[in-house]
């Protein structure tokens, strides 16, 4: 009986996730970074992220040490990739926050 219940539960969960709509909410990423001090830093970050097909916009605030990235709907930019890109550019990521822009 437990096996039948477990199988039924798994089938129900699988059916519920199989038909889930893709994430159509564009993500806004706020990345706190140490080391951003000059306009050249900002332009290099903007250029690096601007080349990506999954990014629709980027803003670098030097005063706050904040990179704001708008990710296109139906796309995502995972923390590992994001951190690697920023670290490879010579900066340290201190926090990544995600929000949904509707």
LOLUMVEX-329506 format. One record per residue (C-alpha): x negated, y negated, z. Coordinates in steps of 0.5 Angstrom, whole numbers, padded with zeros to 4 digits, always signed. Each point is the difference from the previous one (the first is absolute). Last residue first. Example, Ala and Ser with C-alpha at 12.3 -4.5 7.8 and 13.67 -1.06 7.14 Angstrom:
<padrens>
-0027+0002+0014 +0002+0007+0002 
</padrens>
This chain:
<padrens>
-0014-0084-0029 -0008-0001+0003 -0001+0006+0004 -0006-0001+0005 -0007+0003+0002 -0005-0002+0004 -0008+0002+0000 -0004-0002+0005 -0008-0001+0002 -0002+0001-0008 -0008-0001+0000 -0003-0004-0006 -0005+0002-0005 +0004+0001-0007 -0001+0007+0002 +0003-0001+0006 +0006-0003-0003 +0001+0005-0005 -0001+0006+0005 +0005-0003+0004 +0005-0001-0005 -0001+0007-0003 +0001+0003+0007 +0006-0004+0002 +0004+0002-0006 +0002-0004-0005 +0007+0001-0002 +0004+0000-0006 +0008+0000-0002 +0000-0007+0000 -0006-0004-0001 -0005-0001+0006 -0001-0008+0003 -0006+0000+0003 -0002-0005+0006 -0007-0001+0002 -0001-0003+0007 -0006-0003+0003 +0004-0005+0003 -0004-0006-0003 -0002+0003-0006 +0007+0002-0002 +0000+0004-0006 +0006+0001-0004 +0002+0006-0005 +0005+0002-0005 +0004+0005-0004 -0005+0006+0002 +0001+0007-0003 -0004-0001-0006 -0006-0002+0003 -0004-0006-0003 +0003-0005+0005 -0003+0004+0006 -0008-0001-0002 +0002-0007-0003 +0003-0003+0006 -0005+0003+0005 -0006-0003-0004 +0004-0007+0000 +0001+0001+0007 -0008+0001+0002 -0002-0005-0005 +0005-0005+0004 -0004+0001+0006 +0000+0003+0007 +0004+0007-0001 -0005+0005+0005 +0006+0003+0004 +0006+0002-0003 +0007+0000+0002 +0004+0004-0006 +0008-0002-0001 +0003+0005-0005 +0007-0002-0003 +0003+0006-0003 +0005-0001-0005 +0007+0004+0002 +0001+0005-0006 -0002+0006+0004 +0002+0006-0004 +0007+0002+0002 +0001+0007+0004 +0003+0006-0004 -0005+0005+0002 +0000-0003+0007 +0007+0002+0002 -0001+0007-0004 -0006+0001+0004 +0003-0001+0007 +0006+0004-0002 -0004+0006-0002 -0004-0001+0006 +0006+0000+0005 +0003+0006-0004 -0006+0004+0000 -0001-0001+0008 +0007+0002+0001 -0001+0006-0004 -0006+0002+0004 +0003-0002+0007 +0006+0005-0002 
</padrens>
